[in-house]
Amino acid sequence: MEMLRSLRPVGGLVCLTRYEYGMLGKYAYYLSREDIWFDVRRQQRKTLAIHILSKNKVEIRAPLKCSWLEIEQFLGQKLSWIINSARTYRLESLVPALTYASGSRHRFLGSFRPLVLVQGNQAYTSLDGDNIVICCMRPSSEDLVRRRLHAWYRHEAESYLPPRIAAINLLFGDRIKVPNLSIRKMRASWGSCDGRSNIRINSLIMRESPRAIDFVLAHELCHLRYFQHDKGFYARLSEVMPDWRELERQLTKWA
Ligand SMILES: [Zn+2]
């Protein structure tokens, strides 16, 4: 692996260095204590795209013949967005940045709603106007409140997702049946599909807007038709949901 050259620093803090090995490339971003790796993946595609894969790994998907200069220009334009997204992703996945005290605000279907905590023997969680009301034995325990809230997201997902899956599956207009659904909390992805007839959706998706949720469902349903993220996959997804790119961007913001 050979180090080639550095991109112009951004805001004096960033050092972005490119390493190249054949047609594959790696960029590293360093900021005092942390670093993010940008892997370049070449594939049959027309445009450049960025995917945040995990807390410190970002993949840049580039057309086979795209020049390094084009990739760097693209990266330069998107850098602050990537860094912010990767940072909030990291906060979200590793450090519980959210608090679970009374009055703290949590998202449900895309809008922030204050928590109202009530003490009681009969535990329940429900929506009351704008508020998410959580009744439990120890409302002063943030850990307990967090678990109750996450259980509620899952419970809501169980009734919300199946009709959306059925409706979006119809948009594909073929004979492929509605898949089996499992809902669970996942750390690093919104959904997955085994390519047969099972999809798994992250219960925390209930924080997102209805359109963003539809995008995740359309993506996974598309995998029943195209297992890989190849040209056919994105062509089909674009037919069913022409604005999927914008919706995908909304999701990774973790706002
Ligand atoms: Zn996928």
Boltz pocket constraint, residues with backbone or C-beta under 6 A from the ligand:
constraints:
  - pocket:
      binder: B
      contacts: [[A, 219], [A, 223], [A, 227], [A, 229]]
      max_distance: 6.0
